[in-house]
């Protein structure tokens, strides 16, 4: 059974940092590209960052480029998102995701709130 469990969210002041984690199980983690998405209140879910199965290739949304870093630890079956220089507009629920045989799999999400 596929399972994605995000953690690491919380309340942080503008300019602060957080590291999100996504523990994956039930599939061959290294075989699939993984992504982080986010959804702010009243907004559509948007792609934040993606990483290839072997971790060698990454992509980022323009809004977070240079501030966030996506990575994965294949030995731990864990996906990460290091978020630095956080801004109030980064406030959202963050989800990890992968797609297999045309089906999207999502975790339950972790709330990130950037506020003073």
GUDOZA-44395 format. One line per 4 residues: number of its first residue (from 1); for each residue x, y, z of N, C-alpha, C. Coordinates in nm, 3 decimals. Layout:
N
NUM) X Y Z X Y Z X Y Z | ... .
***
This chain:
116
1) 0.084 -0.119 0.000 0.000 0.000 0.000 0.088 0.125 0.000 | 0.063 0.212 -0.096 0.140 0.336 -0.106 0.105 0.427 0.010 | 0.208 0.484 0.071 0.187 0.579 0.180 0.290 0.689 0.169 | 0.243 0.814 0.180 0.327 0.933 0.183 0.289 1.012 0.308 .
5) 0.386 1.039 0.394 0.357 1.107 0.520 0.450 1.227 0.533 | 0.392 1.347 0.524 0.469 1.470 0.536 0.482 1.511 0.683 | 0.591 1.580 0.712 0.612 1.637 0.845 0.707 1.756 0.834 | 0.718 1.831 0.943 0.814 1.940 0.946 0.755 2.079 0.932 .
9) 0.626 2.088 0.906 0.564 2.219 0.895 0.554 2.287 1.029 | 0.510 2.414 1.025 0.494 2.489 1.149 0.483 2.636 1.123 | 0.493 2.713 1.231 0.489 2.858 1.224 0.631 2.912 1.230 | 0.663 3.000 1.136 0.797 3.056 1.129 0.786 3.203 1.091 .
13) 0.880 3.282 1.138 0.880 3.425 1.105 0.935 3.447 0.964 | 0.896 3.555 0.901 0.954 3.587 0.769 1.106 3.589 0.777 | 1.169 3.530 0.674 1.313 3.519 0.673 1.367 3.392 0.735 | 1.280 3.317 0.801 1.321 3.194 0.867 1.329 3.075 0.773 .
17) 1.357 2.959 0.832 1.375 2.837 0.755 1.297 2.722 0.816 | 1.260 2.628 0.730 1.199 2.502 0.771 1.248 2.394 0.676 | 1.249 2.271 0.726 1.276 2.156 0.639 1.160 2.060 0.648 | 1.096 2.037 0.535 0.987 1.941 0.528 1.041 1.804 0.490 .
21) 0.976 1.702 0.542 1.011 1.564 0.508 0.887 1.491 0.459 | 0.908 1.394 0.374 0.799 1.309 0.326 0.850 1.165 0.329 | 0.798 1.087 0.422 0.836 0.946 0.433 0.750 0.864 0.339 | 0.815 0.790 0.251 0.744 0.713 0.149 0.755 0.564 0.176 .
25) 0.649 0.491 0.145 0.650 0.346 0.159 0.549 0.285 0.063 | 0.566 0.157 0.038 0.470 0.085 -0.046 0.500 0.086 -0.195 | 0.614 0.142 -0.232 0.655 0.142 -0.373 0.807 0.157 -0.378 | 0.863 0.135 -0.497 1.008 0.146 -0.513 1.045 0.292 -0.529 .
29) 1.087 0.351 -0.418 1.106 0.496 -0.408 1.199 0.551 -0.517 | 1.306 0.480 -0.544 1.407 0.532 -0.637 1.362 0.525 -0.783 | 1.251 0.460 -0.809 1.205 0.444 -0.947 1.118 0.558 -0.997 | 1.081 0.649 -0.908 0.984 0.751 -0.946 1.032 0.891 -0.912 .
33) 1.007 0.982 -1.007 1.024 1.123 -0.976 0.924 1.161 -0.867 | 0.964 1.253 -0.784 0.880 1.300 -0.675 0.868 1.452 -0.683 | 0.761 1.503 -0.625 0.738 1.647 -0.630 0.683 1.698 -0.497 | 0.702 1.826 -0.476 0.634 1.899 -0.369 0.536 1.997 -0.435 .
37) 0.415 1.998 -0.383 0.314 2.094 -0.423 0.273 2.173 -0.298 | 0.205 2.284 -0.321 0.148 2.359 -0.209 0.014 2.419 -0.251 | -0.067 2.441 -0.149 -0.197 2.501 -0.173 -0.227 2.601 -0.063 | -0.231 2.728 -0.102 -0.268 2.833 -0.009 -0.419 2.843 0.004 .
41) -0.465 2.910 0.109 -0.608 2.923 0.135 -0.676 2.995 0.018 | -0.775 2.929 -0.040 -0.848 2.988 -0.151 -0.774 2.986 -0.284 | -0.662 2.916 -0.288 -0.582 2.911 -0.411 -0.577 2.769 -0.466 | -0.538 2.759 -0.590 -0.520 2.627 -0.651 -0.388 2.565 -0.605 .
45) -0.385 2.433 -0.607 -0.261 2.364 -0.574 -0.158 2.391 -0.684 | -0.036 2.421 -0.645 0.068 2.453 -0.743 0.193 2.371 -0.718 | 0.262 2.342 -0.828 0.388 2.270 -0.820 0.497 2.361 -0.766 | 0.570 2.313 -0.667 0.679 2.390 -0.607 0.814 2.343 -0.660 .
49) 0.836 2.211 -0.655 0.966 2.156 -0.696 0.950 2.009 -0.731 | 1.039 1.960 -0.816 1.040 1.820 -0.854 1.181 1.766 -0.859 | 1.193 1.635 -0.844 1.325 1.570 -0.845 1.312 1.435 -0.913 | 1.413 1.401 -0.991 1.413 1.273 -1.062 1.433 1.157 -0.965 .
53) 1.411 1.036 -1.015 1.420 0.918 -0.932 1.556 0.900 -0.865 | 1.662 0.931 -0.939 1.796 0.916 -0.882 1.847 1.041 -0.814 | 1.764 1.145 -0.814 1.802 1.270 -0.748 1.893 1.358 -0.829 | 1.925 1.318 -0.950 2.022 1.393 -1.028 1.968 1.515 -1.100 .
57) 1.836 1.526 -1.108 1.775 1.638 -1.179 1.664 1.699 -1.095 | 1.663 1.831 -1.090 1.561 1.901 -1.010 1.501 2.015 -1.091 | 1.379 2.051 -1.057 1.313 2.166 -1.117 1.243 2.245 -1.006 | 1.228 2.376 -1.030 1.169 2.463 -0.929 1.075 2.564 -0.992 .
61) 0.972 2.598 -0.918 0.887 2.709 -0.959 0.966 2.838 -0.947 | 0.938 2.933 -1.034 1.010 3.061 -1.031 0.995 3.132 -0.897 | 0.880 3.116 -0.835 0.852 3.189 -0.711 0.940 3.147 -0.594 | 0.999 3.030 -0.600 1.081 2.981 -0.489 1.225 2.951 -0.529 .
65) 1.257 2.972 -0.654 1.391 2.940 -0.702 1.495 3.020 -0.625 | 1.599 2.950 -0.580 1.705 3.015 -0.505 1.681 3.017 -0.355 | 1.559 2.984 -0.313 1.527 2.983 -0.170 1.499 2.841 -0.119 | 1.441 2.757 -0.203 1.406 2.621 -0.163 1.496 2.521 -0.234 .
69) 1.520 2.408 -0.168 1.598 2.300 -0.227 1.528 2.166 -0.203 | 1.502 2.095 -0.310 1.443 1.962 -0.299 1.554 1.859 -0.304 | 1.539 1.753 -0.224 1.637 1.646 -0.223 1.567 1.516 -0.180 | 1.640 1.407 -0.197 1.583 1.278 -0.155 1.695 1.190 -0.102 .
73) 1.660 1.109 -0.003 1.751 1.010 0.052 1.692 0.874 0.017 | 1.751 0.809 -0.082 1.696 0.683 -0.130 1.707 0.575 -0.023 | 1.813 0.577 0.055 1.831 0.476 0.159 1.722 0.487 0.267 | 1.673 0.609 0.289 1.570 0.632 0.391 1.430 0.643 0.333 .
77) 1.418 0.631 0.200 1.287 0.647 0.136 1.219 0.777 0.178 | 1.297 0.884 0.179 1.245 1.012 0.227 1.277 1.124 0.130 | 1.178 1.207 0.108 1.187 1.327 0.025 1.194 1.448 0.118 | 1.273 1.547 0.080 1.289 1.667 0.163 1.262 1.794 0.082 .
81) 1.227 1.898 0.154 1.221 2.031 0.097 1.279 2.128 0.200 | 1.398 2.176 0.172 1.461 2.278 0.257 1.412 2.414 0.211 | 1.350 2.488 0.301 1.293 2.617 0.267 1.363 2.726 0.347 | 1.430 2.817 0.278 1.501 2.928 0.342 1.439 3.059 0.299 .
85) 1.471 3.164 0.374 1.422 3.299 0.345 1.272 3.298 0.318 | 1.200 3.237 0.407 1.056 3.222 0.388 0.984 3.356 0.391 | 0.878 3.364 0.310 0.798 3.484 0.297 0.653 3.453 0.336 | 0.578 3.554 0.375 0.436 3.530 0.408 0.360 3.461 0.296 .
89) 0.395 3.491 0.171 0.325 3.429 0.058 0.359 3.282 0.041 | 0.455 3.230 0.118 0.483 3.086 0.116 0.387 3.008 0.206 | 0.304 3.079 0.280 0.207 3.014 0.368 0.113 2.926 0.286 | 0.106 2.798 0.322 0.026 2.701 0.247 0.035 2.566 0.315 .
93) -0.049 2.475 0.270 -0.031 2.334 0.303 0.058 2.274 0.194 | 0.162 2.205 0.237 0.259 2.147 0.144 0.237 1.996 0.136 | 0.235 1.946 0.012 0.209 1.805 -0.014 0.322 1.743 -0.095 | 0.357 1.620 -0.063 0.446 1.547 -0.155 0.361 1.461 -0.247 .
97) 0.419 1.429 -0.360 0.342 1.366 -0.467 0.431 1.281 -0.556 | 0.375 1.173 -0.608 0.434 1.107 -0.722 0.321 1.047 -0.807 | 0.357 1.014 -0.928 0.258 0.965 -1.023 0.303 0.829 -1.077 | 0.210 0.734 -1.075 0.241 0.601 -1.122 0.123 0.548 -1.203 .
101) 0.151 0.502 -1.322 0.047 0.447 -1.411 -0.071 0.544 -1.424 | -0.040 0.671 -1.434 -0.144 0.771 -1.454 -0.220 0.811 -1.329 | -0.180 0.759 -1.215 -0.248 0.791 -1.090 -0.158 0.877 -1.003 | -0.213 0.987 -0.952 -0.140 1.073 -0.860 -0.160 1.025 -0.716 .
105) -0.050 1.018 -0.644 -0.054 0.983 -0.502 -0.011 1.105 -0.420 | -0.086 1.128 -0.311 -0.063 1.246 -0.227 -0.053 1.205 -0.081 | 0.026 1.283 -0.007 0.023 1.271 0.137 -0.089 1.354 0.194 | -0.096 1.361 0.327 -0.203 1.436 0.393 -0.172 1.585 0.401 .
109) -0.046 1.620 0.376 -0.006 1.760 0.379 0.045 1.804 0.514 | 0.127 1.909 0.512 0.177 1.970 0.635 0.167 2.121 0.621 | 0.114 2.186 0.723 0.087 2.330 0.717 0.215 2.409 0.746 | 0.242 2.504 0.659 0.350 2.600 0.680 0.287 2.738 0.689 .
113) 0.315 2.808 0.797 0.263 2.943 0.816 0.380 3.036 0.842 | 0.391 3.138 0.758 0.499 3.236 0.770 0.436 3.368 0.814 | 0.465 3.405 0.936 0.401 3.524 0.992 0.483 3.577 1.109 | 0.478 3.709 1.126 0.544 3.768 1.241 0.446 3.787 1.356 .
***
